[in-house]
Amino acid sequence: MKGALQAMANILEMPEQVRTQSADTLICHCYQVKASTILEAINEGDAETISEVTRQTCAGSGCGSCQCRIQRLLAGLPAECGPCALCPGCGHVKTLCHCQAA
């Protein structure tokens, strides 16, 4: 619980520019859905689960690799984290990357 509270405090302390860039992050590559679209589904469309976000945006209904990022947005966290982050070399999710650039 302490870790979650600290993570939320860190997010709230992020500069506005960083939070804005996070909102423009491409979350679902299959359907080209950005974080801002998912956040809109959460904030204005009252989506509370991945399946509700998927119904409203199509994000998560392709290969499914973005579902962990959608879950992080639902929890109020930044979308990118460790193994779910994209490889800078090939653009695949790091856990699926074979180019060794990550």
PyMOL commands that set and color helices and strands:
alter all, ss='L'
color gray80, all
select helices_A, chain A and resi 2-12+16-23+35-43+50-57+67-74+82-84+94-96
alter helices_A, ss='H'
color red, helices_A
select strands_A, chain A and resi 26-28+33-34
alter strands_A, ss='S'
color yellow, strands_A
deselect
rebuild
show_as cartoon
